Amino acid sequence: VKAILDTNKGYAYIQNADTNAYLESKRKEAVLVLPVGGWYGDMQTVAASGATATNTVIVSAAPESYDVYGECGVRCIAQADGTLTFSCTSTPDEAVKVNVAFFS
């Protein structure tokens, strides 16, 4: 058991196996692929098991897609139950992999 006190933010909590397990149960992870042929204009919606309309979603480029992700201005712009919608400033000429973490 580890007690954590953050005097800057004004809170304390106990960290142990039970709290770690609880926090881990609230997180789901996925690697999504945005295929070249999936872009319609500057948008694409893909299946994302774990996404809901209201949960917290963190999206980042997978290491192998970092350059194209940034160069093409890819970003997640919307979420719904089971899907994420991405937009881009220019259409990528290769599939883009993204890492996603969902928190409920």
C-alpha positions, 0 to 999 in steps of 0.5 A, spaced: 500 500 500 502 506 498 499 513 500 500 519 495 499 526 498 499 532 492 499 538 496 499 542 490 492 539 488 490 538 495 488 531 495 491 524 497 489 517 496 491 510 497 494 506 492 494 499 492 492 493 488 485 494 489 485 501 486 490 499 481 485 493 478 479 498 479 483 503 474 485 498 469 478 496 469 476 503 467 481 503 461 480 499 454 486 500 449 486 499 441 490 500 435 485 502 429 487 503 422 485 508 417 485 505 410 487 510 404 480 508 401 476 510 407 477 517 406 471 521 404 473 528 402 477 529 409 473 525 414 473 517 415 469 514 421 472 507 423 469 502 428 472 503 435 470 497 440 470 501 447 468 508 444 462 511 447 458 518 446 461 520 452 467 516 455 474 520 455 478 518 449 485 519 448 488 518 441 495 518 438 499 516 432 502 509 432 510 510 432 510 507 424 504 512 422 507 518 426 510 522 420 504 521 416 499 523 421 502 529 423 503 531 415 496 530 413 493 533 419 489 527 422 485 528 428 479 525 432 473 530 431 468 526 434 466 519 438 459 515 438 457 508 441 462 504 437 465 509 432 471 514 432 471 520 426 477 522 424 479 528 419 485 530 415 487 537 412 490 532 406 488 525 404 494 520 407 497 516 401 498 510 406 494 507 411 494 511 418 495 507 425 492 510 431 493 508 438 487 509 442 485 509 450 478 509 452 476 511 459 469 510 462 
